[in-house]
């Protein structure tokens, strides 16, 4: 099986694909790292807009996940990104950074790789039909909610905000409509004991790790995928400062030192720990 990964290469992707890295790294024939923030902004401008729109508490959560935890992981000798984890487990293929994976030169490169499966792991843009036509077998995406509910951005915030009893993770066939493809697998998490958004994110890392590992171990088949009931679809964007304040006023924080330490422990012990000989 030949696998191409399209990813933002962040900690969420690395921690969600540890078992995949251990078991499938040598089947990965290429990785495209997308760098464009949603809306076409640079990372710096994206952070500024996030701070202005969502406030410091929410921005600090994103900085913890995307900067501070990976930095400490690197200092401790653990792979801080998905590509680092794959390299440690035997991946030797090419990596290309690009604003978007549907740029003409990237599409040509992907076709030359002849993938059976394209795995989206935190890609920063929607896939168009031309990109979706490249894999011989399927393109799949992992999404941190129980689709069709909470399509779009930051579902781990919104399910807590809406006081849901459960959340979960989904593998679905990638479609040109964001988060709308047929569901391959879903697994559930209880939200009743969640004190921070970061705790839920870590739970999602671990559940994704098991679910994606099983999907590829069982042959990466989408034959039994079922259509989403889009009448039940909900879609969310970034939270506002007021949204964040409403959630924290109920005693649910963005992160704390305990959840930070837990996330760091998971990141440094479960992301690509099997080194290639």
ABEGO torsion letter per residue (X at the ends): XBBBBBBAGBAAAAAAAAAAAAAAAAABAEBBBBABBBGGBBAAAAAAAAAAAAEAAAAAAAAAAAAAAAAAAAAAGBBABAAAAAAAAGBABBBBBBABAABAAAAAAAAAAGBABBBBBGBABBBBAAAAAABAABBBBBBBBBOABGBEBGAAAAAAAAGBABBEBBBBBBBABBGABBBABBBBBBAAABABAAAAAAAAAAAAAAAAAAAAAAGGBAAABBBBBAAABBBBBBBBAAAAAAAAAAGBBABBAAAAAAAAAAAAAABGABBBX
